[in-house]
């Protein structure tokens, strides 16, 4: 049985969700509930997955749905990714729509500090 620990805290103008464990079919609903409860109009949401060892498509779906809801809430979703999580996001191509950061410090700074650990895309062959 997969175990997942989730804590939510507020810091300055941010809400930060810390997740520990594996995000999979069994645990993604718990993340969905935490994301729903933590949302507040205009408050940026950081999902810290630095201590997540495994992310499957159910967990990725949770992140993508929360990201899609960021526009109506008027606040971005920022993800702190462990190497395993970052790899799954990148392999799925979701790094094109999710804001992924290497640590909470960079996520707090936001778009002014570009996400790190991003693999370069394929070469531009349009020329």
ZAVODREN-795044 format. One line per 3 residues: number of its first residue (from 1); their letters; for each residue x, y, z of C-alpha. Coordinates in pm, whole numbers, plus 50000, padded with zeros to 5 digits. Layout:
N
NUM = a = X/Y/Z | ...
# end
This chain:
127
1 = xxx = 50000/50000/50000 | 50134/50344/49903 | 50173/50601/50175
4 = xxx = 50160/50974/50121 | 50219/51251/50369 | 50088/51599/50294
7 = xxx = 50129/51916/50498 | 50010/52263/50403 | 50156/52589/50527
10 = xxx = 50135/52956/50441 | 50444/53168/50392 | 50420/53535/50300
13 = xxx = 50182/53548/50006 | 50220/53177/49916 | 50054/52851/50012
16 = xxx = 50299/52562/50012 | 50197/52197/49998 | 50473/51956/50104
19 = xxx = 50431/51603/49976 | 50628/51300/50097 | 50599/50950/49952
22 = xxx = 50482/50818/49619 | 50221/50980/49398 | 50028/50708/49223
25 = xxx = 49677/50583/49154 | 49611/50519/49524 | 49749/50846/49659
28 = xxx = 49665/51101/49387 | 49312/51159/49527 | 49469/51272/49855
31 = xxx = 49680/51526/49662 | 49372/51636/49467 | 49189/51707/49793
34 = xxx = 49484/51901/49936 | 49518/52107/49617 | 49147/52188/49623
37 = xxx = 49149/52286/49991 | 49469/52494/49965 | 49353/52710/49672
40 = xxx = 49272/53071/49751 | 49201/53349/49502 | 49519/53529/49399
43 = xxx = 49749/53321/49622 | 50029/53139/49438 | 50044/52769/49519
46 = xxx = 50373/52579/49548 | 50361/52200/49544 | 50686/52077/49695
49 = xxx = 50752/51727/49561 | 51121/51724/49655 | 51059/51420/49879
52 = xxx = 50846/51227/49629 | 51023/50919/49497 | 50770/50815/49233
55 = xxx = 50517/50998/49017 | 50283/50808/48785 | 50029/50936/48535
58 = xxx = 49762/50977/48804 | 49986/51208/49004 | 50088/51392/48689
61 = xxx = 49720/51435/48599 | 49657/51592/48941 | 49932/51846/48877
64 = xxx = 49814/51924/48525 | 49455/51976/48641 | 49567/52202/48926
67 = xxx = 49780/52397/48680 | 49483/52439/48444 | 49282/52580/48735
70 = xxx = 49552/52836/48813 | 49422/53087/48556 | 49067/53108/48697
73 = xxx = 49213/53138/49049 | 49444/53417/48933 | 49756/53258/49078
76 = xxx = 50022/53033/48931 | 50105/52677/49029 | 50474/52614/49092
79 = xxx = 50622/52270/49138 | 50938/52179/49326 | 51047/51848/49177
82 = xxx = 51269/51568/49298 | 51487/51420/49022 | 51239/51132/48976
85 = xxx = 50942/51369/48953 | 51126/51605/48718 | 51215/51314/48492
88 = xxx = 50853/51196/48471 | 50731/51548/48399 | 50995/51597/48130
91 = xxx = 50941/51257/47965 | 50567/51326/47944 | 50635/51665/47786
94 = xxx = 50451/51833/48073 | 50751/52058/48139 | 50614/52265/47850
97 = xxx = 50312/52366/48061 | 50420/52320/48424 | 50654/52558/48606
100 = xxx = 50913/52324/48758 | 51182/52436/49002 | 51472/52254/49167
103 = xxx = 51398/52387/49517 | 51154/52590/49718 | 51377/52897/49719
106 = xxx = 51360/52923/49339 | 50987/52850/49339 | 50926/53136/49582
109 = xxx = 51105/53374/49346 | 50891/53247/49060 | 50912/53329/48693
112 = xxx = 51188/53588/48743 | 51416/53295/48826 | 51400/53041/48546
115 = xxx = 51338/52679/48640 | 51651/52470/48654 | 51737/52111/48559
118 = xxx = 51540/52140/48237 | 51670/51934/47953 | 51720/52118/47627
121 = xxx = 51453/52057/47366 | 51516/51910/47024 | 51702/52126/46775
124 = xxx = 51497/52370/46571 | 51470/52222/46223 | 51243/52486/46075
127 = x = 51527/52658/45887
# end
